[in-house]
Amino acid sequence: MGLIGGGLYAAVNFIGFDTTVVREKCTAVVGSTQHTLSPEQASNAALITAIATKRGLPARAASIGIATAMQESKLTNIDYGDNAGPDSRGLFQQRSSMGWGTEEQIMNPRYAANRFFQE
């Protein structure tokens, strides 16, 4: 029993089992609903908003861009499609076969967002 207790004491005091694990996240509260995004998701949402703003588009355009990327990829730059669009890629699941750009281009979030907002 003393050996187990000594081992636990050493583990806590020397190895650091008492340290707090930090999980990065971004949390937004809208009304009574809480939404949590990873740093990648928050960065992609900010990028979409910045591009819409730089283009002089209304706030609604940024909201539509974020909502679309959330629906299509959960705001994550994914490198695969689904049965409906096996060549779909990126934040907006754009397809090179549909004229959105090359696969390399649509995997670039800045290019993809600019292309999404292109007239």
C-alpha positions as CSV (number, residue, x, y, z in Angstrom):
1,M,0.0,0.0,0.0
2,G,2.9,2.4,0.8
3,L,4.4,1.6,-2.6
4,I,1.2,2.6,-4.4
5,G,0.8,5.7,-2.3
6,G,4.5,6.7,-2.9
7,G,4.0,6.1,-6.7
8,L,0.9,8.3,-6.8
9,Y,2.7,11.0,-4.8
10,A,5.6,10.9,-7.2
11,A,3.3,10.9,-10.3
12,V,1.4,14.0,-9.1
13,N,4.4,16.0,-7.9
14,F,7.1,15.1,-10.3
15,I,5.3,14.0,-13.6
16,G,2.6,16.6,-13.4
17,F,-0.7,14.8,-13.5
18,D,-2.3,17.7,-11.8
19,T,-1.7,20.0,-14.8
20,T,-4.8,21.3,-16.7
21,V,-5.3,20.2,-20.2
22,V,-6.0,23.2,-22.5
23,R,-8.4,22.8,-25.4
24,E,-8.4,25.6,-27.9
25,K,-11.9,26.7,-29.0
26,C,-13.9,29.7,-29.9
27,T,-17.3,30.0,-28.4
28,A,-20.1,32.4,-29.5
29,V,-23.4,32.8,-27.8
30,V,-26.5,33.8,-29.9
31,G,-29.5,34.2,-27.7
32,S,-29.6,31.1,-25.5
33,T,-27.7,29.0,-28.0
34,Q,-24.0,28.4,-27.7
35,H,-21.8,27.6,-30.7
36,T,-18.3,26.3,-30.4
37,L,-15.7,26.4,-33.2
38,S,-12.2,25.1,-33.5
39,P,-9.4,27.6,-34.2
40,E,-9.5,26.4,-37.9
41,Q,-13.2,26.9,-38.2
42,A,-13.1,30.4,-36.5
43,S,-10.2,31.4,-38.8
44,N,-12.1,30.2,-41.9
45,A,-15.3,32.1,-40.8
46,A,-13.1,35.3,-40.2
47,L,-11.6,34.9,-43.6
48,I,-15.0,34.6,-45.3
49,T,-16.2,37.6,-43.5
50,A,-13.1,39.6,-44.3
51,I,-13.3,38.8,-48.0
52,A,-17.0,39.8,-48.1
53,T,-16.2,43.0,-46.4
54,K,-13.2,43.8,-48.6
55,R,-15.5,43.3,-51.7
56,G,-17.9,45.8,-50.2
57,L,-20.7,43.3,-49.8
58,P,-23.4,43.6,-47.2
59,A,-23.2,41.8,-43.9
60,R,-25.8,39.4,-45.2
61,A,-23.4,38.1,-47.8
62,A,-20.9,37.2,-45.1
63,S,-23.6,35.4,-43.2
64,I,-24.5,33.5,-46.4
65,G,-20.9,32.6,-47.0
66,I,-20.4,31.3,-43.5
67,A,-23.7,29.4,-43.5
68,T,-22.8,27.8,-46.9
69,A,-19.3,26.8,-45.7
70,M,-20.8,25.5,-42.4
71,Q,-23.4,23.4,-44.4
72,E,-20.9,22.1,-46.9
73,S,-17.8,21.4,-44.8
74,K,-18.5,22.5,-41.2
75,L,-16.0,25.4,-42.0
76,T,-13.2,22.9,-42.5
77,N,-11.1,22.8,-45.6
78,I,-11.8,19.2,-46.6
79,D,-10.1,17.4,-49.4
80,Y,-12.8,14.9,-50.4
81,G,-16.3,15.0,-51.8
82,D,-19.4,12.7,-51.5
83,N,-21.5,10.5,-53.8
84,A,-23.2,13.6,-55.3
85,G,-19.9,15.4,-56.0
86,P,-16.9,13.1,-55.7
87,D,-14.6,15.9,-57.0
88,S,-16.0,18.5,-54.5
89,R,-13.3,20.1,-52.3
90,G,-12.6,22.8,-49.8
91,L,-14.8,25.0,-47.6
92,F,-17.6,25.3,-50.1
93,Q,-17.3,21.9,-51.7
94,Q,-16.6,23.5,-55.0
95,R,-16.1,21.3,-58.0
96,S,-13.3,21.8,-60.5
97,S,-15.5,20.0,-63.1
98,M,-18.1,22.7,-62.7
99,G,-15.7,25.6,-63.4
100,W,-14.9,26.7,-59.8
101,G,-11.1,26.4,-60.5
102,T,-8.5,23.8,-60.2
103,E,-8.4,21.4,-57.3
104,E,-5.3,23.2,-55.9
105,Q,-7.1,26.6,-56.2
106,I,-10.3,25.5,-54.5
107,M,-8.3,23.9,-51.7
108,N,-7.0,27.4,-50.9
109,P,-9.5,29.0,-48.6
110,R,-8.8,32.6,-49.7
111,Y,-9.3,31.6,-53.4
112,A,-12.4,29.6,-52.6
113,A,-14.1,32.4,-50.7
114,N,-13.2,35.0,-53.4
115,R,-14.6,32.6,-56.0
116,F,-17.7,32.0,-54.0
117,F,-18.4,35.8,-53.9
118,Q,-17.5,36.3,-57.5
119,E,-20.2,37.9,-59.6
